[in-house]
Amino acid sequence: MKQKKRHIAGKILACLLILIVGAAVVLYGNLGLTLLTMKGDAATGVYEINYRENYKLQQLLDEGGVKTQDELARYLIRILLKGLPIKIEYEVPSLACSTFVAETPDGQWLLGRNLDNQETDFAVVRTAPKDGYRSVSVVNLSFLGYTKDHTPEKLFDRIVAMGAPYFPLDGINEKGLAVGVLQLQAPKTDQNTDKVDVDTTLAIRILLDKAATVDEAIALLQQYDMHASADGCYHFQIADASGRSVVVEYIGDEMAVVEKDGKFLAATNFYLSDVPFEYEAQGLDRYAGMKETLSEKDCTLTADEGMQLLMKVALTGTAPDEKGRSYCTQWSSIYNLSEPSLMLCADRDAQQVYRYSVVK
């Protein structure tokens, strides 16, 4: 009798699950499917989102864009979440970070990138917009309010993660255009003309969806008013499949483009351009470490050697800042621009490698 009751209970639970899944799909369409296909766990802190919904980037731009994270959150709730009465609480914490470009011995091009931040989980996000390029990007989940105690394990805790396409910190698209953002401790960027408004992560989403080359990326950024996230200042290292790479910086509210010095171009947390003001330059030691290795190798590295270089300049979190915060490298990315793909390691663990193809 007990076995029969358990069998009946199992059938009831299965039916309830089917009803819940069906309701999610009916109410939210592809967004519901995206919720269901999100995977990962709190043990590794690495999640994957195969984004199936139209996140309506062009509609956002046609409406004038956004100047602040609050404006972006309101858009996500209104359009993506269909007015669902939830609160998106997120913050953009201080970032350190390192980036470089290199050529492999067989002529492929790589963009390497460390994301340095406080301890956080993150998600690798696949997108395939009908009106843009497919891409793979990496999103810091703390931006969306997730913590060690609040993770997207349960289905209904994943709802806020559906805003992830708008919060990439690095990524690559199917054309081999890759970008990584790095923070500068400098006066905030807040351009105000008659152009459409974007913030830092929205700008990255635009580049991944719409730019096939570095020149196209530069032209796109020139079309928008940049309002840096968290009232901050950032620069972007951008590279494409031809091997061209630049660092785009904002000096006050003026955009500047830094080209390669021969084969070499890397960035950390100080301006590569001359600037007419004082600021706190950071990451000089990491920059020197990358330059030393890349100079010795004539800027030629295999993907594995690129990952070793990222480990060499990684932050270990042993020196808290003046506010007691300890920064360390959360993820290390090697983007192959010639065969658009991502090789990723979490928490400075080079033994555990995650691999993602853009076109898969």
N, C-alpha and C positions, 0 to 999 in steps of 0.2 A: 504493500500500500504506500509506504514512504517513497519507494522508487517511482511509483506512478505519479504521486504528487509532485516530486521533483521534476519529472518529465513534463508535466503540465505547466509547472512554474517556468521551466526553461522555454517552453513554447510561448508563454505569455510575454516573457522578457524579450524574446526574439521579435514578436509582433510589435511590441512597444518600440523597439529599436528601429524597425522598419518604418513605423509611423513617424518617429522623430526625424529620421533621415528623409522620408518623403516630404514632411512639412518643411524642412530646411531647404530642400531643392525647389519646392513649389514657391515658397516665399522669397528666397534669395537667389534662385537660379544657379548660375555658375559659381556665385559666391558661396552658396551652400556646399557645392562640390569641393571648392577650395578648402573650406573649413574641414571637410571630412578627409581630405588627402594630405593635410599637414602632418608631418611626422618628425620624430626626434624625442629626446627625453632629457629630464633635468640632470641625469648623471653625467652626460657629456656636455650639456649646454649648447649643443649644435642641433638646429632644426632645419627642416627643408619645407618650402612652400612652393607648390606648383600652381601658379596663379592662373585661374581659368576665367576670371571675371574681367569684363571691360572696366578698367579703372578710370576711364574717361578723362584722360590727360588733356585732350584738345578742348573739351568742354570747359575745363578749369582755366585754360589759357584764354579761351574766347570770352570768359567772364571777367577777365582782367588779371588773373593770377592771384597770388597771395603775398602779403608783406610779412606776416607773422605765423608762428606755429599754431596759434589759436585760430586764425583764419583757415588754415589748412585743416585743422581738426573739425571745424564746423562744416567744411566742404565734404570731408570724408563721411561724417554722420549723415548729412543731408542727401548725398548722392550715392555713396557706396553702401551705407548701412540703412538706407531708405528711412531715415528719420528715427531709427531705433534710439530710445531714450537712455543712452549710456554716456558716460563721461570719459573722454580720452585724456588721461593725465600722463604727460611725458615731459621730459626735460632733455636738453642737449648738453651733456657734461663736457668738461674740457677734454680735448684730445691732444695726443702728442703726435706719433706716427712718423713713418719713413717710407719713401718711394724711390725707385730707380728704374732705368731701362737698360737692357743689355741684349746682345745678339747671341744666339746659340752658335756652336761650331758649324752647324749645317744650314745657317742662314735664316733661322726663324727669329722672331722678335718677342721679347718678354717685358712685362711690366711687373716689378716686384713691389709688395706693399705690406707693411706692418701697421696694424691698428692698435694703438696704445691708449688705454683707458682704464677706468676702474673695473673691477670684476663684473662681468656681464655675460648673459647668454646672447646668442645671435642666430640669425636665420639666413640661409642661402635661398634666394628668391628667384624663381624662374618666371619670366613673363614672355608673352607672345602676342602683342597687340596686333589687331588686324591692320591698323594704319601706321605701324612702326616696326622696328627691328626687334627680333627676339634677343633676350639678354639673360645673363646670370649676374646677380648682384648680391652683396652682403649687407645685412641690416643689423644694427645694434638694437636688440630688443628692449633695452632700458629706455630708449627714446619713446617707446610706446607704453611705458609704465610697468614693464615686467621687472620683477626682482627675484631674489632667491626664494622668497616665500610666495610669489605669485607668478607662476609659469604657465605657458600655453599647453599644459598637459591635457586638461579636460576640454571637451568640445566647446562649451560655452565660454571658456576662458580664452578661446582663440579668436573671438570676434574682433577684438581690437587689432590683432595681428593682420587683419585683412587690409589695414592701411599701409602695410609694409612696402609696397611698390614705391611709395612716396618718400621713403627714408633711406635710400642706399648711401653708403659711405665709400664704396668702390664697386666696380663691376665692369663687364665686357659685353659687347653685343655681337651679333652674328657676322658683322663686317670686320671684326677685329679692333674696333675702337674701344679703348679701355681708359678708365679714369679713377683717380683716388684723390680724396680731399684731405688736407692737413691744416691744422689750426695755427694761427699767428696771434701772439699776444700784442695786439696793435689796435689802433682806433677802429671802431666798427665800420663796416661797409654798409651804406644806406643810400643808394642812388635814388634820386627822385626826379624823373623827367616825365615824359608822357608815354613811356614804354610800358609793356606788360610787366607786372611785378613777379619776381621769383625769390625764393629763399635758397639756401645752400643745397639741401638735398633734392628739392624740386628741380634745380638746375642740372643735377646729375641725372635724374630721371629723363629730362628732356634730351640730354646728350646721348644717353643710351638708346632712347627710342628713335632719335631723328638724325644722328650724325654718323656718317660712315668713315670720315677722315678727320684729322686734326684741324685742317682748314675749315671744314664744315662746322666743327665744334666751336672754333673761335668766332666764326660768323654768327652762330646761334647765340652765344653768350653776349655778343654785342647788340643783339636785338632786345634784350631784357634789362630791366632795372633790378640790380642785385641788392637784396636785403638780407644780410648774412644772419644765419640762425643764431639764436641766443645773444643777439646784439654783439656778435663777435666779428672776427676777421679770419678769412681762410684763403688758401691758394690751392689750385688744382694741378696735379700732373696728369697730362693727357697724352696718349700714344695711340698709333694706329698700325695696321698691318704692313705698311711700307717702311716702318722703322722711324718715321717722323715722330718727334715728341717735343712738347713744350710744357712750361709751367705758366699758368695764368694766375696773375696776382692782382689784387685791388689795393692801390695806393691811395688811401682816402677813398674817394668815390671814382677814381680813374682806373680803368683796366689796363694792365701791362702784360706783355707776352715775352717770356724768357725762352730763348732758343738753346739748343745743345751747344756745349763747348767742345767742338770736335765730335767725338762719339759719346761724350759723358753728359749726363743730366740726371740729377738726383735732387731730392728735397726732403727737408725735415720741418722745423718750426721756426724758421727765420726767412726774411726776404732774400731772394736772389737778386732783386732789383735794388738800385740805390733809392733810398727814401729820405724825404726832407724832415724827418721827425725821429725822436728817440722812442724806442720800444724795447721790450724784453726778448732778446733773441734766445731761442732754446734749441736744443738738439744739435749743437755744433759738433759734439763728440760723435754722435751717430752719423752725421754727414761725413765727417772725416773718416770714419771707419768704412763707409761705403766707397768713398773716393779712393781710399788706399787699395782696397781689393779690386775695384773696377779698373784702376790705373794699371795695377800689376797684370791684370788679365786682358788688357786692351779692350775693356768693356765686352768681353766674350765669356759667357757662362752657359753651362747646361742648366736645365730647370732645377736639377738637384743642387747644383752649386749656387743657384740663385736663392734657393730656400736656405742653404747653409749661411749665406750672407745675411739673410733676414734674421736668422738665429743669432748671428754674431752681434747685430746691432739691436737686438730685442731688449726691452725693459723688463726687469725681473720683479719690480715692485718692492725692492728692499729699502728704498729711501722715500719715506712719506714727505709730502710737501708741507707748507706752513699751516695748512688746514687739517693735517693729519691724514690726508688722502694718499693712498699708495697706488701708483699707476704701473701697469704692466701690459705686455703685449697680449692682446686678446685673440687675435687671429693674424696669420701670415699667409699672404696670397701671392701665388705666381700665376699671372695671366699670360697665356700663350696667344699672341695676337695673330699669328700666322695660321693656326688651327684653333679658332676661338674656343678657349676652355679655361678652366680654373683648377689649379692644384692648391689645396688649402690645408693648413695645420692650425689646430686650436691650442691655446695656452702653452705655446712654445714647445709642443710635443712633436718633434720632427719624425717620430716613429709611426705616428698615426696620421696618414695622409688621406684626405677626402678629394675625390676628383669629380668634376662636373664638365660636361660638354654642352656648349650653347645650343647646338643643333639637334641634340638628342630628343 
